[in-house]
Amino acid sequence: MIANGSPVALVTGAAGGLGRTAVARLRERGMHVVATDLALAEIPCGAPLMVASVDVTDESAVASIIERVRSEYGRLDHVVHLAGMVGQGPLGDVSLKDWNRLLEVNLTSAFLIAKAAHAALRDTRGGLVLASSTNGLNGGSALSGPAYAVAKAGLINFARYLAKEWASDGIRVNCLAPGPIKTPMVTGRFSLEALAVLRESVPLGRLGEPEQVAHAIDYLTSSEAGFITGTVMNISGGVVLD
């Protein structure tokens, strides 16, 4: 158990492009980070860091990792839920199995994590950060499919709902809405020609960098953001103007 009261953050999807960068950023700040994913080999190692394989759609696995964190560290200050998966459309090509799986991974997982982490975050008056997308703000497209757009929109309202319900517990809940970010989820899916078109669709004329999203997470988990809850941080280079 940590004796000096250092903040502890749980990051899901830590092996992804955003996850690895977020883990590195929080560790630089001196946080003890619990990095979870199914692809553990991709998570950078070294203290202060705990690595665990967790299926975020498995209720018992989610509850178990929260209890493990509380047992080993004595506290949990922040949960950054980045785990997710992308789909593709159009609607007519999406099976019911695919639809259910996309909602389970992207939306239901947030429900499971929020339920499991509530008591721990209440004890520390901590925070929850959920990862939506510009797809959740503008309706999305067949590039990522209808289920992804619906799930990401659901995360936004879930964050707003929890921000109100948990305010009396001192827990802040916020949501990220990144646009096209230079991660394998984006660069690995499209041809060079398609990436060029994607870049041109961004008013700033380029893809975002994972570090820019990590800085947003760093801010939302800091004391400087102590009066911010229920917000959606638009990190899209102007794809969405709000």
Secondary structure, DSSP 8 states (H G I E B T S, - for coil): --SS---EEEEESTTSHHHHHHHHHHHHTT-EEEEEES-GGGS---SSEEEEE--TT-HHHHHHHHHHHHHHHS---EEEE---------GGG--HHHHHHHHIIIIIHHHHHHHHHHHHHHHHT-EEEEE--THHHH---TTT-HHHHHHHHHHHHHHHHHHHHTGGGT-EEEEEEE-SBSSHHHHTTS-HHHHHHHHHTSTTSS-B-HHHHHHHHHHHTSGGGTT--S-EEEESTTSS--
